[in-house]
Amino acid sequence: VYTLSTIATYLNNNFNLSNAIRDGVAIVSASNDTTANAISAISTINSQSMVYISDKKKNESDLKGGALLEYNPVISSIFSAVRSLRLTDGADIASYLVGGNVTNTFGGTFRAATPYHETPLSNLPVIVKNYGWSSSEQDALNEGGVSLMGNNSALNRIVCGDIVTTYLTNGAGSPDTTFKYLNYVDTASAIREYFFNNNKEQYAQTVLTTGDIVPGIRMANAESIKSFQYGLFDTLSGRGYGLIQAGSQAFKFFKQNLDVQVNESTGTATLSMITPIVSQLRAMNGTMQIGFDINTNT
């Protein structure tokens, strides 16, 4: 019963709040439509907190309606459930994973960075061959902030395409890819929540000082607070999470861009930082050349 803009406004107001974690994402499966109409429907939404899945409208002798023959709320519900399982610690998600050498088949916070494309959705019926979105339509939809689903290459299962958000431009109106993909949003939210919860637990009932730390007293200064953030960074970039880029160069970048200012009179520690998150492998561009003489170096 709500408009897309109403939902987006509500979620935007709860995204990245001060002193609270209330990030959320609305998964919307839209009515069957054309490429242009699907893009137009969310052109003014521009929210990192909404995923808009559109299905191609067909008007054939054997099918009038969506190419993906399922009720729209069911489509969005199935994808929402898969996303929830992926982010749930210990959930068995083996049936939603593809690719070589998949050794960990369970959900958890670390899955926030795992791309959604190619995720199999066996509960949905396959699309009649050539009834789904064409390659050019898929590109246009993704660029316009519309997500999609379609047949796999074997035409025997529905899989996710790139799952993008409706976020297209920053506050200045310039194109911005910061929150283009849902897993970027999931990753950023997971990192912020981890820092928030651990700092809250670490510094409850702590004495603040601009001087040295006194042994035996629960006390913090700018340097000790910085040191604690280094530990959080190390955990999130490590084996258990893998949400932040790992290695000495990434840590050096984080260290250089971490600033902590303390104010004893207000009891405030103000932190600013940049966390270099991991991305996703979406395409591989290769060049292959024909050769005959294997005794000649090129």
N, C-alpha and C positions, 0 to 999 in steps of 0.2 A: 504493500500500500504506500510505500515511500518512494519519492523520486530519487534518481541517482544523485542529484546534487545535495539532497537532504542527508543521504547516507554518507556521502563524501565529506560534507561539512562536519558532521558528528565525529567521524573517525579522524579527520584532520585535526580537530580540536583536542583529541586525545592522543595524538602522536607526538612523541618527543617532549612530553610534559616535564616541568621542573619537579623534582622530588617525588616522582611517581612513574610507574611503568604501566601504561594502559594502551600500548600499541595494539592495533587490530587491523584485520584486512577483510573486506567484503568481497566474496566471490559471487559474481553475477553472471548467470548464463542468459544471454539476451534472446529476444525473439528472432526468428529466421529473417535474414535480410540480405541486401546487396552489400558489396564492399564499401561503396560510397556512403550508404546510410549507416552502416555499422561504425565507420570512422566518425561520421558526423554526430552520432548519438552521444559520444563521449568527448567531443572536441573541446568542450569547456570545463570538463571535470578536473583534469590535471591533478590527480591525487595519487600519491604513493600507496594509499591505503585501499585501493580498489582494483580488482582484476575483472575485466569485462570479456567474457567468452562469447563469441558470436558464431552462429551456424549459417551456412549458405542456404538461401531460399531457392527452392526448386519448384517448377511448374511443369511437370512432365506428365505423360499419360499414366505412368505407373506410380508417380509420387508427387504429391502437392503439399509442400511444407518444407521442413528442414531436411537437409541431406543426411544429417545424423538423426536417425529415427528414434528420438527419445524426448520425453518431457523436459523442458529447460531446467526447472528446479531440480530434477533428478541429476542432470549433468553437473550442475554446480555443487550439489550435495556430495556426489561421488568424488569430485576433485577435492572438495574441502576435507572429506574424510581421509583421503590419501595424504594430504598435506599434514593433517593432525597426527596421523600415524607416524609419518616421517620425523616429526618433531617430538614424539613421545619416547622417553627413555625405555629401552628394552622391547619396544613393539616390533613384531615380526613383519618386515616389509620386503621380504625376499621376492615376492611376486610383483613388486613395483620397481625393481632394479634391473638394469640391463648393462651390458658392457663386459669386457674381459676382466678376469681376476677380481671379481667381487667377493671379498673375503669377509666383510662385515655386513650382515644382512639385517641389522637391527636399527631402530630409530633412535633419535637422541638430538640434543642441541647441535651437535656437530653436523647434522644433516641440513642445517639452515643454508649452508653454502652449496649443497648439491643441486645442480641444474634440474629443472623440471622437464625439459624437452626429452622425448622418447619414453617418458613414463607410461607403461602399459596400463590400460583401463579395461580389463576383460569383461566388466559388467555392461559395457556399452556395445550396441550392435555395429558391425562394420558398415561403412558407407558404400553404396553402389559405385562401382568403378567409374571414374570421371565425373562423379556427381559432387565431389568435394571442392574445396578451394584450389585454384590453380597455384603454381609457384609464384607467379607475379602478384596474384591476389594475396597470398600469404605474406609476401614481403611488404606490400602496402598496408595490410592490416597491422602487422607488428610495428611498423614505423608510426602508425597512427594511434598506437596504444591499445590495440585490440588483440586478445589472445585467441588461440584456436586449437582444435583437435582434429585429427584425421586418421586415415588408415596408415598402418606401417607399410614397409616396402613389399611385404608378402601378402598384403591385402587380407589378413586374417585377424587383425586386432586393431582397436582404436588406441592411439598414443597421443600424448600431449605434444603440441608444437612448442615454440618459445612462449613461456608464460610471462607476459609483460604486465606492468601496471599502466594506469591511465596517465601517469606522470610524464609530461613531455618537455616542459620548460621550467626554468627557475623563476624566482620572484621578479627578475628583470625582464622576463619574457624571452630569454635566450635558450636555445635547445640545450638540454641537460640530461645526461645518462646516469646520474647518481642513483636514482631510484627506478631506472627503466625496467629492470627485471625483478620478479618477485623474490628470487633468492638473494638479491642485493638487499632488499628491505628486511627479509628474514635474518640475514647475517648481521646487519647493522643493529637491529632490535635485540638480537641475542647477545651481542657484544656489550651493548649499553646496559642491558639488564644484568649481565654478569658483573660488570664494574660497579653498578649501583648497589646490588645486593651484598657484594663482598665488602665494599667500603662501609656500607651501613652496619654490617656485622662487626667489622674490624674496629670501627671508631666510636661505637656506642660508649657513652660515659668516659670519654677521653679528655685529658687535660691538653690544652693547646698552648704552645710556647713558640717564641721566636728565638729562644736560646737553645741550649743543649738539652738532650734527653736525660732525665734523672733515672738511674737504674731502680727497678722495683716499683715504679709508678707508671700507671697506664697513661702515657704521654706521647704527644706527636708534635713534630715540627715540619717545616716544608720539606726537608731532606728525607725524613722518615716516610712521609706521605708519598714522595716521589718513588722511593725504594719499593713501597708496597705496590704501586702501579706497575713497576717493572715486573714484579712477580705475576701480576694478573695478565700482563701482556705475554709473558713467557708461557703461562698455562694455555691461553687461548690460541697461541701460535703452535702449540705442541701437539703430540699424538692424539690426545683425548678429544681435541676440538678441531684444530686446523682451520679456524675461522679468520685468523690474522696471518699475514705473510710471515714466514719464519726465516731465520738466518741473521747473521751479524749486521748486514746492511739494513734490514728491516728494523731491527732493534735500535740501531744507531739513529735511524730516521725518527722512530717513536721518541727516543730519548731527547733528541734535539727539538722536537715539537711538543714536548710536555712542559707545561709551566704551572707552578703551584705558588700561590700567594696566600699568606695567612694574615689575619687581622685579629689580634688578641682582644681588642675592645668589643668586637661584635661576635667573637668566637667562630669566625668564618674561615674556611679554607676554600679558595677558589681555584679550580683546576681547569685547564684547557689542554686539549691533546688532539692529535690526528692519529687514527688507527688505520694502517694500510690493510684493507680486507682482501681476501682472495677473490678471484673472479670465477668465470666458468668457460670451459672450452666449448665453443659453439660452432666453429668451422675450422677446417684445415685446408690451407692453400698450398698445393705442391706443384712443382714443375718436373716433368719427366721428359727425358731426351732419348731418342733412339741411338744406339751405338752398335758397331760391328767389330771393330778391332780392339780386343781387350788388352792388347799389348801397348796401346798408345794412351798416355795420360792426357786428360783434357783440362 
